[in-house]
């Protein structure tokens, strides 16, 4: 069973990080967003 709220949060966070990164270039934000995307993929696999 997928949790739509969790899925929404994991989908939204990288977008926010990348949007902030576009305005203020910070490699840590890119790495953070990338890690969230990887974690979201793992979480969605666990939730199915």
PyMOL CGO cylinders between C-alpha atoms (Angstrom):
from pymol import cmd
from pymol.cgo import CYLINDER

trace = [
    CYLINDER, 0.00, 0.00, 0.00, 1.43, 3.34, -1.01, 0.3, 1, 1, 1, 1, 1, 1,
    CYLINDER, 1.43, 3.34, -1.01, 1.19, 6.34, 1.28, 0.3, 1, 1, 1, 1, 1, 1,
    CYLINDER, 1.19, 6.34, 1.28, 0.21, 9.29, -0.97, 0.3, 1, 1, 1, 1, 1, 1,
    CYLINDER, 0.21, 9.29, -0.97, 1.28, 11.87, 1.60, 0.3, 1, 1, 1, 1, 1, 1,
    CYLINDER, 1.28, 11.87, 1.60, 4.74, 10.34, 1.96, 0.3, 1, 1, 1, 1, 1, 1,
    CYLINDER, 4.74, 10.34, 1.96, 5.00, 10.02, -1.83, 0.3, 1, 1, 1, 1, 1, 1,
    CYLINDER, 5.00, 10.02, -1.83, 4.02, 13.69, -2.23, 0.3, 1, 1, 1, 1, 1, 1,
    CYLINDER, 4.02, 13.69, -2.23, 6.58, 14.84, 0.34, 0.3, 1, 1, 1, 1, 1, 1,
    CYLINDER, 6.58, 14.84, 0.34, 9.38, 12.79, -1.22, 0.3, 1, 1, 1, 1, 1, 1,
    CYLINDER, 9.38, 12.79, -1.22, 8.41, 14.12, -4.66, 0.3, 1, 1, 1, 1, 1, 1,
    CYLINDER, 8.41, 14.12, -4.66, 8.14, 17.74, -3.54, 0.3, 1, 1, 1, 1, 1, 1,
    CYLINDER, 8.14, 17.74, -3.54, 11.34, 18.04, -1.47, 0.3, 1, 1, 1, 1, 1, 1,
    CYLINDER, 11.34, 18.04, -1.47, 13.83, 17.53, -4.33, 0.3, 1, 1, 1, 1, 1, 1,
    CYLINDER, 13.83, 17.53, -4.33, 11.91, 20.05, -6.44, 0.3, 1, 1, 1, 1, 1, 1,
    CYLINDER, 11.91, 20.05, -6.44, 12.15, 22.63, -3.66, 0.3, 1, 1, 1, 1, 1, 1,
    CYLINDER, 12.15, 22.63, -3.66, 15.86, 21.92, -3.18, 0.3, 1, 1, 1, 1, 1, 1,
    CYLINDER, 15.86, 21.92, -3.18, 16.56, 22.23, -6.89, 0.3, 1, 1, 1, 1, 1, 1,
    CYLINDER, 16.56, 22.23, -6.89, 14.54, 25.45, -7.11, 0.3, 1, 1, 1, 1, 1, 1,
    CYLINDER, 14.54, 25.45, -7.11, 16.53, 26.97, -4.26, 0.3, 1, 1, 1, 1, 1, 1,
    CYLINDER, 16.53, 26.97, -4.26, 19.72, 25.69, -5.87, 0.3, 1, 1, 1, 1, 1, 1,
    CYLINDER, 19.72, 25.69, -5.87, 18.84, 27.49, -9.10, 0.3, 1, 1, 1, 1, 1, 1,
    CYLINDER, 18.84, 27.49, -9.10, 18.79, 30.80, -7.23, 0.3, 1, 1, 1, 1, 1, 1,
    CYLINDER, 18.79, 30.80, -7.23, 21.71, 30.18, -4.89, 0.3, 1, 1, 1, 1, 1, 1,
    CYLINDER, 21.71, 30.18, -4.89, 24.21, 27.68, -6.23, 0.3, 1, 1, 1, 1, 1, 1,
    CYLINDER, 24.21, 27.68, -6.23, 25.21, 25.29, -3.46, 0.3, 1, 1, 1, 1, 1, 1,
    CYLINDER, 25.21, 25.29, -3.46, 26.49, 21.81, -4.30, 0.3, 1, 1, 1, 1, 1, 1,
    CYLINDER, 26.49, 21.81, -4.30, 25.31, 20.52, -0.92, 0.3, 1, 1, 1, 1, 1, 1,
    CYLINDER, 25.31, 20.52, -0.92, 21.71, 21.18, -1.93, 0.3, 1, 1, 1, 1, 1, 1,
    CYLINDER, 21.71, 21.18, -1.93, 22.18, 19.23, -5.15, 0.3, 1, 1, 1, 1, 1, 1,
    CYLINDER, 22.18, 19.23, -5.15, 23.66, 16.29, -3.27, 0.3, 1, 1, 1, 1, 1, 1,
    CYLINDER, 23.66, 16.29, -3.27, 20.86, 16.54, -0.70, 0.3, 1, 1, 1, 1, 1, 1,
    CYLINDER, 20.86, 16.54, -0.70, 18.16, 16.56, -3.37, 0.3, 1, 1, 1, 1, 1, 1,
    CYLINDER, 18.16, 16.56, -3.37, 19.84, 13.64, -5.14, 0.3, 1, 1, 1, 1, 1, 1,
    CYLINDER, 19.84, 13.64, -5.14, 19.93, 11.66, -1.89, 0.3, 1, 1, 1, 1, 1, 1,
    CYLINDER, 19.93, 11.66, -1.89, 16.23, 12.37, -1.31, 0.3, 1, 1, 1, 1, 1, 1,
    CYLINDER, 16.23, 12.37, -1.31, 15.39, 11.13, -4.80, 0.3, 1, 1, 1, 1, 1, 1,
    CYLINDER, 15.39, 11.13, -4.80, 17.33, 7.90, -4.18, 0.3, 1, 1, 1, 1, 1, 1,
    CYLINDER, 17.33, 7.90, -4.18, 15.66, 7.48, -0.78, 0.3, 1, 1, 1, 1, 1, 1,
    CYLINDER, 15.66, 7.48, -0.78, 12.23, 8.14, -2.30, 0.3, 1, 1, 1, 1, 1, 1,
    CYLINDER, 12.23, 8.14, -2.30, 12.82, 5.39, -4.86, 0.3, 1, 1, 1, 1, 1, 1,
    CYLINDER, 12.82, 5.39, -4.86, 13.80, 2.96, -2.10, 0.3, 1, 1, 1, 1, 1, 1,
    CYLINDER, 13.80, 2.96, -2.10, 10.83, 3.97, 0.06, 0.3, 1, 1, 1, 1, 1, 1,
    CYLINDER, 10.83, 3.97, 0.06, 8.34, 3.59, -2.81, 0.3, 1, 1, 1, 1, 1, 1,
    CYLINDER, 8.34, 3.59, -2.81, 9.72, 0.12, -3.51, 0.3, 1, 1, 1, 1, 1, 1,
    CYLINDER, 9.72, 0.12, -3.51, 9.32, -0.78, 0.16, 0.3, 1, 1, 1, 1, 1, 1,
    CYLINDER, 9.32, -0.78, 0.16, 5.76, 0.55, 0.23, 0.3, 1, 1, 1, 1, 1, 1,
    CYLINDER, 5.76, 0.55, 0.23, 4.47, -1.51, -2.70, 0.3, 1, 1, 1, 1, 1, 1,
]
cmd.load_cgo(trace, "trace")
